[in-house]
Every structure is written in structure tokens, then in C-alpha cells.
């Protein structure tokens, strides 16, 4: 039953409003305020030409081993490669990758490998913040790439989707504040649930354990009890509540719900991606960018392998291989890869020398001195290798690439000026990425794999 309207402004009296709509409205409001704070910068960034429209970030939570994935070192011996000593050729002559990635080996013409990522930090939280913002920790907490894209490519800049412009599948990353000083309105919408289950219980759209019929009966009961609304049908506040309620039910039973409903995909397609959480997350990500969502992160856990590293790799790498290879192929087949950046990376790599001694017994530790990233699509060239590590993978041997170099390249391909000011609701005079006067190392953007 409704309560009479209050005189206070800003009152939170919207029972039919979903979290998704709150995010959507909040994002639009914050972006509008940012425009007021810095209109010229926002207009300039909104109008820059760009080959890319979306990003799918495969976030390898915990840090994957570069030696076991995209920078194998069999010649270094078993203390470095362990039992994974047989790298395989790809469909690009001269490029080899780890032996447990045969499907990705056949897609190497679609992606480029960066073998000289570096920042030197071995702590999860600090490294994750640096890799996703391009900045070392300091007084201000800066937004990550997804939040910046949500601000500058979201609702006020041509995005008209009903779901938020920044989505995480399926759990928040949690090692840093994604939105930083942009505020809660630019945090990602984390779906929750598991897309590999018979019913993908997306938070706020699908209520686990509650049937559609029961949800609709609840709505009928609410309306039956709404005597105050019937007495004041033209009250502006009640009309706004009705509008919000309708939007919420549109999300629960309309096109948005179908967007997350993988039962509409053929079983052959689902099997191609892999019937596991990561594989089906890749499939959902493809559907989201196909619908125009600017930024999707797949939060792929399980890579912090201090113990039983090689046993875990034999389980996880084939799963990653299948899902990621299917994603690249599907994006290409649908004509989406040219406008979608796929970015694979963790916060750092793993120690190249295997830690055979107790208590690790064949594990790999944190390693930020030299690691790998992979980029594909959205203007990035495929079939290339950027930089190199030394013979054991412990040092960058040539062409170091720092986090801000990679992030700045992604921004450029999205038409965002990485050297421009960052509009924000606090009115701070800050740039999107560090300037030459800030203490953030850089070796230059990835011009060798970007359009001329």
C-alpha cells in the first residue's frame, strides 16, 4: 500500500524500481553533472572517431602464468616450464603458445600477444588497481577503464540500452573501487548467478526460487492494495512511481530478460563455448556487445595458484581455451570483432621459476616484473607479438609495456582521448591517464598493432 507523498526532495520511495534502473538513472545523472562541470572535454571525447564500440575484458583474477599460456619457455628447463614443456605452433608462423591452448592456437591471427607487460608490483590489490586504472595508488582513487567507458560512452553519449553500460559477469572484482571518485553510480552491475545453470538468475531480473506466475501475482496484489493511488491517480509522484514500476517489470519480463536467457541459443552453440561458468559467460558477453553494451568484464577466478599449480592448469587452461577461442571465432563470424576489443589479462603473472619446495610443492607465486596480456579486435591487429621476455621469462628483454600504455591504446580505439581531462561530478582537475608530470612509467602506446 502506498504512503502519502512527502514534501522532502530526494526521498527514496520507489518500491518498483530495480537496482538496474537505479544504476541506469544514476549513471545518466552523473554523466549530466560531469557535462556541466567540463562540457568541452566531454563533447570532444564524445565526438572522436573510433573503430571500437565495445570492450570484453577477460579478467584473470589472481594472475595467470605467462610461461604456461602465451610465452612458453621450454628451453629454460623443468625448473621453469615444469611438465608443460611442449608448446604448440599457431596458425601464425613463428608464434608458439602453451600446449594446453590448441583452440586458441588456431585463432592466433585474430589476436596479438604482449609479452613484455611490467609494473613490478606483487600485491594483488595494488597491482589490480594499477592494471585497471593505469595509475599507481595515491591520494585520489581513480576509476577503472570500465567506469570511464561507462561515463564517456554511456547513456549521454549514444548508448540507449536498458541494461547498464558497464556489466560484470558474474561477481564483482572486489580488489579495488571500480568507480573511484566518479562515485557509486559508475560501479558495474554485477549479474550474480551462473549462466551455466538451467536458469541464469541475474540479480533483479530473475528471482531464484520464484516463478514468473508468482511474481505477477505479487504485482496484482500490490495493485489491489493500492487504495491511495486510486484516490490520487494524477499525483505526479505516484505517476513517477508507476513509471518506475513499469520499467522494473519490463526488465523482468521484457527484452532485457531475453538478453540473458541462454536457452534461446542452440545447444550446439552452448557446447562450443563450453558448458561451464566461464564458457557461458563468454557467450553472454557476446550477446551483450551484440546488443550494444559498451563494457563487459568476465571476472574469471581461480588463477592464484601458489600450490598444485600444474594440476590446476590442466583443468583450467582447456576451459579457458575453449571459451575464449569460441568467443573470438563467434565475434568474427558475426562481424562484431572489428568493433569489439577483447582484452585478456590479470593483475600480474606468476613466478617463472617453479616453487618446488614445501609448502608450495610445485606452485608459482605473484610476479609483476614481467607478464603477458592479449588483445584482439576493435582495431588491434592480429597475429602479432609485442615485446619479449628473456630466456627464462623473468625480465623484460625488449619493448616494455606499462599498464597505462595498454589502457591508453584501448581508449584511443574507443575514440576516447586518454590525454584529455576526465569529467567528474566532484569538479576535480584531472586527466584520464597520467601526464608526464606524474610518477607513472610509460613506454608509449601500442602503435605497432594499432591502425596507422
C-alpha positions as a printed Julia matrix, in Angstrom:
452×3 Matrix{Float64}:
  0.0     0.0     0.0
  1.33    3.42   -0.89
  2.1     6.08    1.68
  1.15    9.7     1.04
  3.86   11.67   -0.76
  6.36   13.5     1.4
  7.48   17.06    0.85
 11.15   16.16    1.07
 13.04   16.04   -2.18
 15.4    13.17   -2.89
 13.17   10.79   -0.93
 13.79    7.16   -1.82
 10.18    5.94   -2.15
 10.33    3.79   -5.27
  9.37    0.2    -4.39
  9.07   -0.89   -8.02
 12.47    0.43   -9.01
 15.08   -2.26   -9.68
 18.76   -1.95   -8.89
 19.39   -1.96  -12.61
 17.2     1.08  -13.16
 18.8     2.86  -10.23
 22.16    2.3   -11.85
 20.86    3.44  -15.21
 19.32    6.64  -13.87
 22.24    7.33  -11.59
 24.7     6.92  -14.42
 22.76    9.31  -16.6
 22.52   11.87  -13.81
 26.21   11.68  -13.0
 27.14   12.0   -16.64
 24.92   15.06  -16.95
 26.62   16.65  -13.96
 30.0    15.83  -15.45
 28.97   17.61  -18.63
 28.11   20.68  -16.58
 31.48   20.52  -14.86
 33.52   20.05  -18.01
 31.31   20.36  -21.12
 34.02   20.99  -23.71
 36.06   17.96  -22.68
 33.02   15.7   -22.63
 31.88   16.87  -26.07
 35.37   16.41  -27.52
 35.68   12.89  -26.19
 32.18   12.04  -27.38
 32.92   13.07  -30.95
 36.28   11.41  -31.61
 36.24    8.82  -34.43
 36.67    5.24  -33.25
 36.84    1.74  -34.74
 35.77    0.13  -31.45
 32.36    0.38  -29.81
 32.65   -2.18  -27.02
 35.17   -3.98  -24.81
 35.04   -7.51  -23.43
 37.59   -7.73  -20.64
 38.57  -11.23  -19.56
 39.92  -10.51  -16.1
 42.13  -13.37  -14.93
 41.6   -12.92  -11.2
 44.73  -13.88   -9.3
 47.21  -13.61  -12.17
 47.83  -16.29  -14.84
 51.27  -17.74  -15.6
 52.73  -16.26  -18.77
 55.02  -19.3   -19.24
 52.07  -21.71  -19.28
 49.9   -19.6   -21.57
 51.25  -17.15  -24.16
 55.01  -17.02  -23.5
 56.26  -20.62  -23.11
 59.94  -21.24  -22.27
 60.62  -24.97  -22.77
 64.33  -24.34  -23.36
 64.63  -22.92  -19.83
 64.18  -26.41  -18.39
 61.82  -28.07  -15.95
 62.5   -25.57  -13.15
 60.67  -23.04  -15.31
 58.25  -24.94  -17.53
 57.59  -27.9   -15.26
 55.71  -30.68  -17.06
 54.29  -28.25  -19.65
 57.34  -28.49  -21.88
 55.79  -28.86  -25.34
 54.49  -25.54  -26.69
 52.5   -25.74  -29.9
 52.66  -23.74  -33.12
 49.79  -21.42  -34.01
 48.23  -20.57  -37.36
 50.68  -17.65  -37.5
 54.18  -18.83  -38.46
 56.75  -18.24  -35.74
 54.31  -17.85  -32.85
 54.06  -20.63  -30.26
 51.78  -20.76  -27.22
 51.19  -23.19  -24.35
 50.38  -26.79  -25.16
 47.03  -26.7   -23.36
 45.66  -24.0   -25.7
 45.16  -25.82  -29.03
 41.94  -24.0   -29.98
 43.43  -20.57  -29.34
 46.46  -21.66  -31.37
 44.13  -21.81  -34.39
 42.84  -18.28  -33.7
 46.23  -16.53  -33.35
 45.64  -14.49  -36.49
 42.87  -12.7   -34.6
 44.84  -11.56  -31.53
 48.16  -10.03  -30.55
 50.26  -11.12  -27.59
 52.04   -8.58  -25.4
 54.94  -10.46  -23.81
 56.55   -7.53  -22.04
 53.9    -6.25  -19.63
 55.53   -4.91  -16.47
 54.92   -2.9   -13.33
 56.95   -4.68  -10.66
 54.18   -4.95   -8.06
 53.44   -8.31   -6.42
 50.45   -7.4    -4.22
 47.01   -8.27   -5.6
 45.17   -5.09   -4.6
 47.84   -2.61   -5.72
 48.57   -4.46   -8.95
 44.87   -4.82   -9.83
 44.3    -1.11   -9.28
 47.31   -0.21  -11.43
 46.44   -2.58  -14.3
 42.83   -1.36  -14.41
 43.4     2.37  -13.96
 46.91    2.93  -15.34
 47.9     4.73  -12.15
 49.82    3.82   -9.01
 47.86    4.24   -5.76
 47.81    7.78   -4.42
 45.64   10.3    -2.64
 42.82   10.02   -5.17
 41.13    6.74   -6.1
 40.73    6.83   -9.88
 38.05    4.97  -11.86
 38.95    1.85  -13.79
 38.58    1.53  -17.56
 35.02    0.19  -17.39
 33.82    3.13  -15.31
 35.48    5.65  -17.63
 33.89    3.99  -20.66
 30.54    3.98  -18.85
 30.89    7.74  -18.29
 32.07    8.67  -21.79
 30.27    6.03  -23.88
 27.18    5.52  -21.75
 23.69    6.99  -21.72
 24.64   10.57  -22.56
 26.86    9.52  -25.46
 24.75    7.37  -27.74
 24.04    4.3   -25.64
 20.33    3.51  -25.43
 20.28    0.06  -23.87
 18.07   -0.88  -20.95
 20.91   -2.62  -19.1
 23.75   -0.56  -17.59
 26.68    0.28  -19.89
 29.18   -1.5   -17.6
 28.44   -5.11  -16.62
 30.46   -7.72  -14.74
 29.86  -11.43  -15.16
 29.22  -12.66  -12.57
 30.85  -11.41   -9.34
 32.36   -8.0    -8.52
 36.14   -7.95   -8.77
 36.44   -6.62   -5.26
 40.16   -5.82   -5.11
 39.67   -2.1    -5.77
 36.94    0.52   -6.07
 35.98    0.3    -9.73
 34.34    3.72   -9.96
 36.8     5.66   -7.77
 35.9     9.33   -7.38
 33.2     9.05  -10.05
 31.06    7.52   -7.31
 28.72    4.58   -6.87
 26.69    5.47   -9.94
 29.52    4.24  -12.17
 30.16    0.96  -10.44
 29.44   -2.02  -12.67
 26.26   -4.03  -12.5
 27.34   -7.49  -11.33
 24.87  -10.08  -12.56
 25.4   -12.7    -9.87
 24.09  -16.14  -10.72
 25.66  -18.71  -13.01
 24.94  -18.65  -16.76
 25.64  -22.38  -16.95
 22.67  -23.2   -14.73
 19.31  -24.1   -16.33
 18.08  -20.64  -15.25
 20.59  -17.78  -15.17
 19.45  -15.96  -12.02
 20.51  -12.41  -12.9
 20.09  -10.16   -9.88
 16.97   -8.03  -10.12
 15.73   -9.75  -13.28
 15.32  -13.4   -12.34
 14.39  -14.18   -8.73
 15.71  -17.6    -7.85
 13.0   -19.85   -6.45
 10.15  -17.55   -7.53
  8.21  -18.43  -10.65
  7.04  -15.86  -13.17
  3.44  -16.58  -12.22
  4.12  -15.86   -8.56
  5.96  -12.64   -9.43
  2.98  -11.44  -11.49
  0.53  -12.37   -8.72
  2.58  -10.24   -6.33
  2.16   -7.31   -8.7
 -1.61   -7.87   -8.87
 -1.78   -7.94   -5.07
  0.2    -4.71   -4.84
 -2.23   -3.01   -7.21
 -5.25   -4.38   -5.34
 -3.96   -2.87   -2.09
 -3.03    0.46   -3.66
 -6.08    2.4    -2.45
 -4.19    5.71   -2.11
 -3.02    5.54   -5.71
 -6.61    5.03   -6.85
 -7.71    8.11   -4.88
 -4.92   10.28   -6.38
 -4.37    8.89   -9.9
 -2.87   12.1   -11.31
 -0.46   12.81   -8.46
  2.96   13.48  -10.1
  4.9    11.42   -7.54
  2.59    8.45   -7.97
  2.87    8.73  -11.74
  6.64    8.58  -11.42
  6.32    5.51   -9.2
  4.1     3.87  -11.8
  6.64    4.61  -14.49
  9.46    3.13  -12.41
  7.39    0.05  -11.64
  6.66   -0.47  -15.32
 10.35   -0.17  -16.16
 11.2    -2.73  -13.49
  8.68   -5.23  -14.89
  9.9    -4.55  -18.41
 13.33   -5.64  -17.21
 11.95   -8.75  -15.54
  9.72   -9.89  -18.39
 10.79   -7.96  -21.5
 13.66   -7.87  -23.96
 16.31   -7.41  -21.27
 15.45  -10.72  -19.71
 15.75  -12.41  -23.08
 19.21  -10.9   -23.43
 20.42  -13.03  -20.52
 18.36  -16.09  -21.42
 20.79  -18.54  -22.98
 18.05  -21.09  -23.61
 17.41  -19.15  -26.83
 20.83  -20.25  -28.08
 21.13  -23.62  -29.79
 22.73  -26.35  -27.71
 25.46  -26.71  -30.34
 26.5   -23.09  -29.75
 26.48  -23.54  -25.99
 28.59  -26.67  -26.24
 31.05  -24.86  -28.49
 31.69  -22.3   -25.74
 31.9   -24.98  -23.04
 29.22  -25.95  -20.56
 30.86  -24.25  -17.59
 30.57  -20.84  -15.95
 33.42  -19.25  -17.92
 32.35  -20.58  -21.3
 28.74  -19.49  -20.84
 29.92  -16.11  -19.52
 31.77  -15.65  -22.81
 28.54  -16.41  -24.64
 26.6   -13.89  -22.53
 29.34  -11.31  -23.19
 28.95  -11.82  -26.93
 25.19  -11.3   -26.64
 25.7    -8.12  -24.58
 28.09   -6.43  -27.02
 25.85   -7.52  -29.87
 23.11   -5.55  -28.1
 25.43   -2.54  -27.87
 26.67   -2.71  -24.26
 29.93   -0.7   -24.2
 31.86   -2.59  -21.49
 31.62   -6.16  -20.21
 34.03   -7.76  -17.75
 34.21  -11.51  -17.25
 35.62  -11.96  -13.76
 37.39  -15.3   -14.2
 38.61  -16.58  -10.85
 40.97  -19.39   -9.92
 44.4   -18.23  -11.13
 46.16  -17.54   -7.81
 47.99  -20.87   -7.97
 50.51  -20.94   -5.12
 50.04  -24.7    -4.72
 49.19  -27.52   -7.12
 49.76  -25.13   -9.98
 50.11  -27.66  -12.77
 47.17  -29.76  -11.63
 45.03  -26.62  -11.72
 46.4   -25.62  -15.13
 45.4   -28.97  -16.62
 41.85  -28.26  -15.52
 41.57  -24.51  -16.07
 43.5   -23.93  -19.29
 41.36  -26.21  -21.51
 38.27  -24.45  -20.13
 39.78  -21.04  -20.92
 40.95  -22.24  -24.33
 37.51  -23.4   -25.38
 35.56  -20.38  -24.15
 37.94  -17.7   -25.38
 38.53  -19.35  -28.77
 34.76  -19.71  -29.31
 34.26  -16.05  -28.36
 36.85  -14.8   -30.86
 35.52  -17.01  -33.65
 31.89  -16.11  -32.95
 32.61  -12.38  -32.83
 34.47  -12.64  -36.13
 31.75  -14.73  -37.81
 29.08  -12.22  -36.76
 31.05   -9.19  -37.94
 31.47   -7.96  -34.35
 35.21   -8.4   -33.83
 36.14   -5.31  -35.83
 34.21   -3.16  -33.38
 34.8    -5.15  -30.17
 38.07   -5.12  -28.22
 38.82   -8.34  -26.34
 41.33   -7.74  -23.55
 42.78  -10.72  -21.64
 44.96  -10.03  -18.6
 45.37  -10.48  -14.87
 46.9    -8.13  -12.35
 50.32   -9.75  -12.83
 51.87  -13.08  -13.84
 53.33  -15.94  -11.82
 56.93  -16.6   -10.82
 58.74  -18.1   -13.82
 60.8   -20.39  -11.59
 58.56  -23.09  -10.17
 58.47  -23.21   -6.38
 59.03  -26.94   -5.87
 59.95  -26.63   -2.19
 57.44  -27.07    0.68
 54.89  -25.77    1.38
 54.31  -24.85   -2.29
 55.23  -28.25   -3.77
 55.09  -27.11   -7.36
 53.42  -23.71   -7.19
 54.01  -20.3    -8.71
 53.95  -17.04   -6.74
 52.97  -13.48   -7.67
 55.11  -11.83  -10.35
 54.67   -8.28  -11.62
 58.11   -7.82  -13.17
 57.21   -9.5   -16.48
 53.9   -10.95  -17.65
 51.54  -11.23  -20.64
 48.39   -9.61  -21.97
 46.4   -10.42  -25.09
 44.31   -8.01  -27.19
 42.08   -8.62  -30.18
 39.58   -6.76  -32.31
 38.35   -3.18  -32.26
 41.23   -2.0   -34.44
 44.04   -4.04  -32.85
 45.95   -6.06  -35.43
 46.05   -9.82  -35.09
 48.88  -12.3   -35.49
 51.48  -10.09  -33.81
 53.78  -10.28  -30.79
 54.72   -7.09  -28.95
 57.88   -7.09  -26.84
 59.79  -10.04  -25.46
 60.89  -11.54  -22.18
 64.34  -13.04  -21.59
 65.18  -16.74  -21.87
 63.59  -17.6   -18.52
 60.68  -15.16  -18.62
 61.98  -13.32  -15.57
 62.87   -9.99  -17.21
 61.55   -7.8   -19.99
 64.09   -8.13  -22.79
 62.61   -5.61  -25.23
 59.79   -3.1   -25.62
 58.38   -2.78  -22.09
 54.63   -2.13  -21.94
 53.22   -0.5   -18.82
 49.54   -0.61  -17.82
 48.85    2.95  -18.94
 50.35    2.19  -22.37
 47.83   -0.6   -22.93
 44.9     1.26  -21.39
 45.67    4.39  -23.39
 45.69    2.33  -26.59
 42.27    0.86  -25.71
 40.89    4.34  -25.03
 42.17    5.63  -28.36
 40.47    2.81  -30.25
 37.24    3.67  -28.44
 37.58    7.29  -29.51
 38.4     8.49  -26.0
 41.3    10.91  -25.66
 43.48    9.35  -22.93
 45.4    12.61  -22.52
 42.29   14.73  -22.07
 40.59   15.86  -18.88
 38.35   13.41  -17.05
 34.91   14.98  -16.44
 33.72   14.15  -12.94
 30.95   15.16  -10.53
 33.45   16.44   -7.97
 34.88   19.04  -10.34
 38.43   17.72   -9.97
 41.02   18.97  -12.45
 42.37   15.56  -13.52
 43.34   13.77  -16.71
 42.04   10.42  -17.9
 45.56    8.95  -17.77
 48.7    10.25  -16.01
 50.53   13.15  -17.59
 54.31   13.49  -17.99
 54.46   15.33  -14.67
 53.03   12.32  -12.78
 55.05    9.38  -11.5
 53.59    6.66  -13.71
 56.05    4.97  -16.09
 55.19    4.74  -19.76
 56.96    3.46  -22.86
 54.36    4.62  -25.4
 51.1     3.35  -26.84
 50.89    0.19  -28.89
 51.29    1.85  -32.28
 52.8    -1.32  -33.76
 49.41   -3.1   -33.51
 47.1    -0.09  -33.97
 45.8     1.45  -37.2
 48.23    3.81  -38.89
